[in-house]
Amino acid sequence: MITKSSPTTRVVVVREVPIELCAFIKFGGLAESGGQAKQLIAERGVRLNGAIETRKRKQLAVGDRVTVGLYTIVVSLV
């Protein structure tokens, strides 16, 4: 069971980088659709490496950490 005091971090493996932020959020399971991912970004609900990120098409690199709420996903390459 995940509680508010226990954030979850996991590595998400992609085939190539860079990958766009909105696509990575969807691919990593933090949003059910691309539209929902874009909405999260527009509402300032996404942190990239600890800072609020508002650019939907921001290009991510290996090691970048994306956080939505209590969940963090980290970009990794195959």
Biopython code that builds the backbone (N, CA, C, O; Angstrom):
import numpy as np
from Bio.PDB.StructureBuilder import StructureBuilder

atoms = [
    (1, "MET", "N", (0.840, -1.187, 0.000)),
    (1, "MET", "CA", (0.000, 0.000, 0.000)),
    (1, "MET", "C", (0.878, 1.242, 0.000)),
    (1, "MET", "O", (1.844, 1.332, 0.758)),
    (2, "ILE", "N", (0.537, 2.186, -0.848)),
    (2, "ILE", "CA", (1.299, 3.429, -0.936)),
    (2, "ILE", "C", (0.568, 4.494, -0.139)),
    (2, "ILE", "O", (-0.634, 4.701, -0.308)),
    (3, "THR", "N", (1.301, 5.160, 0.724)),
    (3, "THR", "CA", (0.724, 6.238, 1.514)),
    (3, "THR", "C", (1.336, 7.552, 1.081)),
    (3, "THR", "O", (2.292, 7.570, 0.306)),
    (4, "LYS", "N", (0.795, 8.650, 1.576)),
    (4, "LYS", "CA", (1.314, 9.964, 1.214)),
    (4, "LYS", "C", (2.760, 10.148, 1.642)),
    (4, "LYS", "O", (3.470, 10.965, 1.055)),
    (5, "SER", "N", (3.207, 9.423, 2.632)),
    (5, "SER", "CA", (4.580, 9.592, 3.104)),
    (5, "SER", "C", (5.565, 8.649, 2.422)),
    (5, "SER", "O", (6.752, 8.659, 2.750)),
    (6, "SER", "N", (5.091, 7.829, 1.473)),
    (6, "SER", "CA", (6.003, 6.896, 0.822)),
    (6, "SER", "C", (6.001, 7.090, -0.693)),
    (6, "SER", "O", (5.249, 6.426, -1.407)),
    (7, "PRO", "N", (6.841, 7.998, -1.181)),
    (7, "PRO", "CA", (6.901, 8.213, -2.627)),
    (7, "PRO", "C", (7.443, 6.978, -3.338)),
    (7, "PRO", "O", (8.197, 6.196, -2.759)),
    (8, "THR", "N", (7.055, 6.814, -4.581)),
    (8, "THR", "CA", (7.470, 5.668, -5.368)),
    (8, "THR", "C", (8.316, 6.133, -6.543)),
    (8, "THR", "O", (7.929, 7.041, -7.277)),
    (9, "THR", "N", (9.478, 5.500, -6.716)),
    (9, "THR", "CA", (10.357, 5.798, -7.841)),
    (9, "THR", "C", (10.611, 4.508, -8.606)),
    (9, "THR", "O", (10.867, 3.461, -8.011)),
    (10, "ARG", "N", (10.538, 4.593, -9.940)),
    (10, "ARG", "CA", (10.871, 3.429, -10.746)),
    (10, "ARG", "C", (11.521, 3.878, -12.038)),
    (10, "ARG", "O", (11.313, 4.996, -12.510)),
    (11, "VAL", "N", (12.306, 2.987, -12.593)),
    (11, "VAL", "CA", (13.015, 3.238, -13.841)),
    (11, "VAL", "C", (12.120, 2.807, -14.994)),
    (11, "VAL", "O", (11.514, 1.737, -14.949)),
    (12, "VAL", "N", (12.038, 3.638, -16.025)),
    (12, "VAL", "CA", (11.277, 3.317, -17.228)),
    (12, "VAL", "C", (12.266, 3.271, -18.388)),
    (12, "VAL", "O", (12.942, 4.255, -18.686)),
    (13, "VAL", "N", (12.336, 2.120, -19.032)),
    (13, "VAL", "CA", (13.286, 1.913, -20.124)),
    (13, "VAL", "C", (12.651, 2.327, -21.449)),
    (13, "VAL", "O", (11.546, 1.897, -21.778)),
    (14, "VAL", "N", (13.364, 3.169, -22.210)),
    (14, "VAL", "CA", (12.910, 3.605, -23.527)),
    (14, "VAL", "C", (13.901, 3.127, -24.582)),
    (14, "VAL", "O", (15.040, 2.789, -24.261)),
    (15, "ARG", "N", (13.474, 3.098, -25.817)),
    (15, "ARG", "CA", (14.332, 2.607, -26.902)),
    (15, "ARG", "C", (15.335, 3.634, -27.378)),
    (15, "ARG", "O", (16.435, 3.288, -27.811)),
    (16, "GLU", "N", (14.949, 4.918, -27.295)),
    (16, "GLU", "CA", (15.866, 5.956, -27.745)),
    (16, "GLU", "C", (15.596, 7.252, -27.007)),
    (16, "GLU", "O", (14.487, 7.500, -26.536)),
    (17, "VAL", "N", (16.607, 8.053, -26.919)),
    (17, "VAL", "CA", (16.494, 9.394, -26.357)),
    (17, "VAL", "C", (17.009, 10.352, -27.412)),
    (17, "VAL", "O", (17.853, 9.956, -28.216)),
    (18, "PRO", "N", (16.551, 11.581, -27.452)),
    (18, "PRO", "CA", (15.621, 12.156, -26.480)),
    (18, "PRO", "C", (14.186, 11.659, -26.693)),
    (18, "PRO", "O", (13.825, 11.169, -27.763)),
    (19, "ILE", "N", (13.394, 11.804, -25.642)),
    (19, "ILE", "CA", (11.970, 11.500, -25.686)),
    (19, "ILE", "C", (11.251, 12.711, -25.105)),
    (19, "ILE", "O", (11.721, 13.314, -24.140)),
    (20, "GLU", "N", (10.113, 13.065, -25.692)),
    (20, "GLU", "CA", (9.362, 14.228, -25.225)),
    (20, "GLU", "C", (8.718, 13.939, -23.868)),
    (20, "GLU", "O", (8.290, 12.820, -23.584)),
    (21, "LEU", "N", (8.664, 14.974, -23.051)),
    (21, "LEU", "CA", (8.116, 14.853, -21.700)),
    (21, "LEU", "C", (6.706, 14.283, -21.706)),
    (21, "LEU", "O", (6.419, 13.348, -20.958)),
    (22, "CYS", "N", (5.816, 14.828, -22.539)),
    (22, "CYS", "CA", (4.420, 14.343, -22.515)),
    (22, "CYS", "C", (4.343, 12.875, -22.921)),
    (22, "CYS", "O", (3.544, 12.125, -22.361)),
    (23, "ALA", "N", (5.156, 12.456, -23.881)),
    (23, "ALA", "CA", (5.159, 11.053, -24.301)),
    (23, "ALA", "C", (5.699, 10.156, -23.192)),
    (23, "ALA", "O", (5.187, 9.056, -22.980)),
    (24, "PHE", "N", (6.727, 10.614, -22.484)),
    (24, "PHE", "CA", (7.316, 9.813, -21.416)),
    (24, "PHE", "C", (6.351, 9.652, -20.246)),
    (24, "PHE", "O", (6.290, 8.586, -19.635)),
    (25, "ILE", "N", (5.607, 10.690, -19.935)),
    (25, "ILE", "CA", (4.621, 10.608, -18.849)),
    (25, "ILE", "C", (3.564, 9.557, -19.182)),
    (25, "ILE", "O", (3.185, 8.757, -18.328)),
    (26, "LYS", "N", (3.092, 9.564, -20.428)),
    (26, "LYS", "CA", (2.105, 8.572, -20.849)),
    (26, "LYS", "C", (2.732, 7.175, -20.863)),
    (26, "LYS", "O", (2.168, 6.238, -20.298)),
    (27, "PHE", "N", (3.885, 7.034, -21.499)),
    (27, "PHE", "CA", (4.561, 5.742, -21.611)),
    (27, "PHE", "C", (4.899, 5.172, -20.234)),
    (27, "PHE", "O", (4.828, 3.961, -20.024)),
    (28, "GLY", "N", (5.266, 6.049, -19.301)),
    (28, "GLY", "CA", (5.643, 5.619, -17.969)),
    (28, "GLY", "C", (4.467, 5.338, -17.048)),
    (28, "GLY", "O", (4.661, 4.926, -15.905)),
    (29, "GLY", "N", (3.242, 5.557, -17.537)),
    (29, "GLY", "CA", (2.056, 5.216, -16.764)),
    (29, "GLY", "C", (1.604, 6.258, -15.755)),
    (29, "GLY", "O", (0.783, 5.963, -14.887)),
    (30, "LEU", "N", (2.129, 7.472, -15.859)),
    (30, "LEU", "CA", (1.692, 8.520, -14.937)),
    (30, "LEU", "C", (0.448, 9.239, -15.440)),
    (30, "LEU", "O", (-0.168, 10.012, -14.706)),
    (31, "ALA", "N", (0.077, 8.983, -16.701)),
    (31, "ALA", "CA", (-1.146, 9.528, -17.291)),
    (31, "ALA", "C", (-1.741, 8.446, -18.189)),
    (31, "ALA", "O", (-1.017, 7.633, -18.763)),
    (32, "GLU", "N", (-3.064, 8.449, -18.302)),
    (32, "GLU", "CA", (-3.734, 7.441, -19.119)),
    (32, "GLU", "C", (-3.701, 7.765, -20.601)),
    (32, "GLU", "O", (-3.871, 6.882, -21.441)),
    (33, "SER", "N", (-3.479, 9.048, -20.925)),
    (33, "SER", "CA", (-3.476, 9.453, -22.327)),
    (33, "SER", "C", (-2.497, 10.606, -22.522)),
    (33, "SER", "O", (-2.027, 11.221, -21.564)),
    (34, "GLY", "N", (-2.206, 10.878, -23.791)),
    (34, "GLY", "CA", (-1.349, 12.023, -24.090)),
    (34, "GLY", "C", (-2.010, 13.327, -23.693)),
    (34, "GLY", "O", (-1.347, 14.255, -23.228)),
    (35, "GLY", "N", (-3.320, 13.394, -23.878)),
    (35, "GLY", "CA", (-4.061, 14.593, -23.485)),
    (35, "GLY", "C", (-3.990, 14.838, -21.985)),
    (35, "GLY", "O", (-3.836, 15.975, -21.540)),
    (36, "GLN", "N", (-4.104, 13.771, -21.212)),
    (36, "GLN", "CA", (-4.008, 13.911, -19.760)),
    (36, "GLN", "C", (-2.597, 14.337, -19.363)),
    (36, "GLN", "O", (-2.429, 15.148, -18.452)),
    (37, "ALA", "N", (-1.589, 13.799, -20.034)),
    (37, "ALA", "CA", (-0.204, 14.191, -19.750)),
    (37, "ALA", "C", (-0.008, 15.675, -20.016)),
    (37, "ALA", "O", (0.598, 16.381, -19.210)),
    (38, "LYS", "N", (-0.521, 16.148, -21.150)),
    (38, "LYS", "CA", (-0.397, 17.571, -21.502)),
    (38, "LYS", "C", (-1.110, 18.450, -20.482)),
    (38, "LYS", "O", (-0.627, 19.528, -20.138)),
    (39, "GLN", "N", (-2.261, 17.986, -19.999)),
    (39, "GLN", "CA", (-3.015, 18.747, -19.005)),
    (39, "GLN", "C", (-2.241, 18.836, -17.691)),
    (39, "GLN", "O", (-2.192, 19.900, -17.074)),
    (40, "LEU", "N", (-1.642, 17.738, -17.263)),
    (40, "LEU", "CA", (-0.833, 17.745, -16.041)),
    (40, "LEU", "C", (0.303, 18.761, -16.152)),
    (40, "LEU", "O", (0.592, 19.495, -15.207)),
    (41, "ILE", "N", (0.940, 18.789, -17.322)),
    (41, "ILE", "CA", (2.048, 19.726, -17.533)),
    (41, "ILE", "C", (1.535, 21.164, -17.510)),
    (41, "ILE", "O", (2.127, 22.024, -16.858)),
    (42, "ALA", "N", (0.430, 21.430, -18.223)),
    (42, "ALA", "CA", (-0.138, 22.779, -18.286)),
    (42, "ALA", "C", (-0.568, 23.280, -16.911)),
    (42, "ALA", "O", (-0.489, 24.477, -16.632)),
    (43, "GLU", "N", (-1.021, 22.373, -16.054)),
    (43, "GLU", "CA", (-1.480, 22.753, -14.708)),
    (43, "GLU", "C", (-0.338, 22.803, -13.697)),
    (43, "GLU", "O", (-0.574, 22.910, -12.493)),
    (44, "ARG", "N", (0.897, 22.725, -14.184)),
    (44, "ARG", "CA", (2.099, 22.815, -13.349)),
    (44, "ARG", "C", (2.172, 21.671, -12.334)),
    (44, "ARG", "O", (2.643, 21.845, -11.210)),
    (45, "GLY", "N", (1.691, 20.489, -12.760)),
    (45, "GLY", "CA", (1.681, 19.328, -11.882)),
    (45, "GLY", "C", (2.830, 18.367, -12.128)),
    (45, "GLY", "O", (2.844, 17.260, -11.590)),
    (46, "VAL", "N", (3.799, 18.790, -12.945)),
    (46, "VAL", "CA", (4.907, 17.908, -13.302)),
    (46, "VAL", "C", (6.231, 18.562, -12.908)),
    (46, "VAL", "O", (6.471, 19.738, -13.181)),
    (47, "ARG", "N", (7.073, 17.770, -12.264)),
    (47, "ARG", "CA", (8.432, 18.236, -11.931)),
    (47, "ARG", "C", (9.435, 17.425, -12.735)),
    (47, "ARG", "O", (9.328, 16.204, -12.852)),
    (48, "LEU", "N", (10.407, 18.131, -13.283)),
    (48, "LEU", "CA", (11.500, 17.504, -14.006)),
    (48, "LEU", "C", (12.774, 17.797, -13.228)),
    (48, "LEU", "O", (13.190, 18.950, -13.110)),
    (49, "ASN", "N", (13.382, 16.756, -12.705)),
    (49, "ASN", "CA", (14.595, 16.889, -11.887)),
    (49, "ASN", "C", (14.399, 17.892, -10.749)),
    (49, "ASN", "O", (15.304, 18.655, -10.411)),
    (50, "GLY", "N", (13.194, 17.873, -10.165)),
    (50, "GLY", "CA", (12.903, 18.692, -8.992)),
    (50, "GLY", "C", (12.298, 20.051, -9.277)),
    (50, "GLY", "O", (11.831, 20.708, -8.346)),
    (51, "ALA", "N", (12.286, 20.502, -10.522)),
    (51, "ALA", "CA", (11.740, 21.820, -10.869)),
    (51, "ALA", "C", (10.462, 21.657, -11.689)),
    (51, "ALA", "O", (10.353, 20.737, -12.499)),
    (52, "ILE", "N", (9.501, 22.547, -11.479)),
    (52, "ILE", "CA", (8.261, 22.504, -12.249)),
    (52, "ILE", "C", (8.595, 22.712, -13.717)),
    (52, "ILE", "O", (9.341, 23.623, -14.078)),
    (53, "GLU", "N", (8.030, 21.851, -14.558)),
    (53, "GLU", "CA", (8.270, 21.928, -16.005)),
    (53, "GLU", "C", (6.950, 22.153, -16.719)),
    (53, "GLU", "O", (5.988, 21.420, -16.487)),
    (54, "THR", "N", (6.887, 23.162, -17.590)),
    (54, "THR", "CA", (5.653, 23.496, -18.306)),
    (54, "THR", "C", (5.777, 23.311, -19.821)),
    (54, "THR", "O", (4.842, 23.631, -20.555)),
    (55, "ARG", "N", (6.894, 22.810, -20.291)),
    (55, "ARG", "CA", (7.083, 22.592, -21.730)),
    (55, "ARG", "C", (6.734, 21.140, -22.073)),
    (55, "ARG", "O", (7.454, 20.214, -21.700)),
    (56, "LYS", "N", (5.614, 20.955, -22.791)),
    (56, "LYS", "CA", (5.139, 19.609, -23.141)),
    (56, "LYS", "C", (6.156, 18.838, -23.975)),
    (56, "LYS", "O", (6.306, 17.626, -23.821)),
    (57, "ARG", "N", (6.838, 19.534, -24.842)),
    (57, "ARG", "CA", (7.757, 18.883, -25.769)),
    (57, "ARG", "C", (9.206, 18.915, -25.299)),
    (57, "ARG", "O", (10.121, 18.671, -26.085)),
    (58, "LYS", "N", (9.415, 19.209, -24.038)),
    (58, "LYS", "CA", (10.766, 19.206, -23.462)),
    (58, "LYS", "C", (11.410, 17.847, -23.738)),
    (58, "LYS", "O", (10.817, 16.803, -23.464)),
    (59, "GLN", "N", (12.614, 17.870, -24.275)),
    (59, "GLN", "CA", (13.329, 16.646, -24.619)),
    (59, "GLN", "C", (14.053, 16.104, -23.390)),
    (59, "GLN", "O", (14.828, 16.820, -22.756)),
    (60, "LEU", "N", (13.803, 14.850, -23.057)),
    (60, "LEU", "CA", (14.409, 14.224, -21.891)),
    (60, "LEU", "C", (15.620, 13.396, -22.286)),
    (60, "LEU", "O", (15.710, 12.896, -23.408)),
    (61, "ALA", "N", (16.547, 13.258, -21.353)),
    (61, "ALA", "CA", (17.755, 12.465, -21.553)),
    (61, "ALA", "C", (17.816, 11.375, -20.486)),
    (61, "ALA", "O", (17.060, 11.398, -19.515)),
    (62, "VAL", "N", (18.716, 10.432, -20.678)),
    (62, "VAL", "CA", (18.913, 9.355, -19.702)),
    (62, "VAL", "C", (19.218, 9.965, -18.333)),
    (62, "VAL", "O", (20.039, 10.874, -18.212)),
    (63, "GLY", "N", (18.545, 9.450, -17.311)),
    (63, "GLY", "CA", (18.759, 9.915, -15.948)),
    (63, "GLY", "C", (17.796, 10.990, -15.491)),
    (63, "GLY", "O", (17.712, 11.268, -14.295)),
    (64, "ASP", "N", (17.053, 11.614, -16.427)),
    (64, "ASP", "CA", (16.072, 12.629, -16.030)),
    (64, "ASP", "C", (14.998, 11.988, -15.165)),
    (64, "ASP", "O", (14.573, 10.860, -15.414)),
    (65, "ARG", "N", (14.563, 12.726, -14.137)),
    (65, "ARG", "CA", (13.555, 12.255, -13.189)),
    (65, "ARG", "C", (12.297, 13.092, -13.349)),
    (65, "ARG", "O", (12.337, 14.316, -13.223)),
    (66, "VAL", "N", (11.173, 12.426, -13.628)),
    (66, "VAL", "CA", (9.886, 13.089, -13.820)),
    (66, "VAL", "C", (8.973, 12.689, -12.667)),
    (66, "VAL", "O", (8.767, 11.504, -12.407)),
    (67, "THR", "N", (8.434, 13.686, -11.984)),
    (67, "THR", "CA", (7.585, 13.433, -10.825)),
    (67, "THR", "C", (6.195, 14.024, -11.047)),
    (67, "THR", "O", (6.048, 15.180, -11.445)),
    (68, "VAL", "N", (5.183, 13.205, -10.782)),
    (68, "VAL", "CA", (3.783, 13.623, -10.785)),
    (68, "VAL", "C", (3.209, 13.114, -9.477)),
    (68, "VAL", "O", (3.140, 11.907, -9.245)),
    (69, "GLY", "N", (2.800, 14.037, -8.628)),
    (69, "GLY", "CA", (2.296, 13.643, -7.307)),
    (69, "GLY", "C", (3.366, 12.923, -6.522)),
    (69, "GLY", "O", (4.459, 13.456, -6.327)),
    (70, "LEU", "N", (3.067, 11.720, -6.070)),
    (70, "LEU", "CA", (4.024, 10.938, -5.268)),
    (70, "LEU", "C", (4.865, 9.987, -6.112)),
    (70, "LEU", "O", (5.699, 9.256, -5.578)),
    (71, "TYR", "N", (4.655, 9.992, -7.416)),
    (71, "TYR", "CA", (5.326, 9.026, -8.279)),
    (71, "TYR", "C", (6.417, 9.667, -9.112)),
    (71, "TYR", "O", (6.214, 10.719, -9.719)),
    (72, "THR", "N", (7.559, 9.034, -9.136)),
    (72, "THR", "CA", (8.700, 9.496, -9.931)),
    (72, "THR", "C", (9.129, 8.386, -10.868)),
    (72, "THR", "O", (9.262, 7.230, -10.465)),
    (73, "ILE", "N", (9.347, 8.750, -12.135)),
    (73, "ILE", "CA", (9.883, 7.814, -13.104)),
    (73, "ILE", "C", (11.195, 8.385, -13.640)),
    (73, "ILE", "O", (11.341, 9.597, -13.803)),
    (74, "VAL", "N", (12.130, 7.500, -13.907)),
    (74, "VAL", "CA", (13.471, 7.889, -14.333)),
    (74, "VAL", "C", (13.722, 7.323, -15.722)),
    (74, "VAL", "O", (13.453, 6.150, -15.983)),
    (75, "VAL", "N", (14.243, 8.169, -16.617)),
    (75, "VAL", "CA", (14.536, 7.741, -17.990)),
    (75, "VAL", "C", (15.755, 6.838, -18.000)),
    (75, "VAL", "O", (16.798, 7.185, -17.445)),
    (76, "SER", "N", (15.622, 5.678, -18.632)),
    (76, "SER", "CA", (16.729, 4.764, -18.815)),
    (76, "SER", "C", (16.688, 4.259, -20.256)),
    (76, "SER", "O", (15.621, 4.200, -20.867)),
    (77, "LEU", "N", (17.834, 3.899, -20.787)),
    (77, "LEU", "CA", (17.936, 3.436, -22.169)),
    (77, "LEU", "C", (18.158, 1.930, -22.191)),
    (77, "LEU", "O", (18.830, 1.376, -21.321)),
    (78, "VAL", "N", (17.581, 1.271, -23.205)),
    (78, "VAL", "CA", (17.719, -0.187, -23.358)),
    (78, "VAL", "C", (19.183, -0.578, -23.312)),
    (78, "VAL", "O", (19.510, -1.760, -23.423)),
]
sb = StructureBuilder()
sb.init_structure("model")
sb.init_model(0)
sb.init_chain("A")
sb.init_seg("    ")
for serial, (resi, resn, name, xyz) in enumerate(atoms, 1):
    if name == "N":
        sb.init_residue(resn, " ", resi, " ")
    sb.init_atom(name, np.array(xyz, "f"), 0.0, 1.0, " ", f" {name:<3s}", serial, name[0])
structure = sb.get_structure()
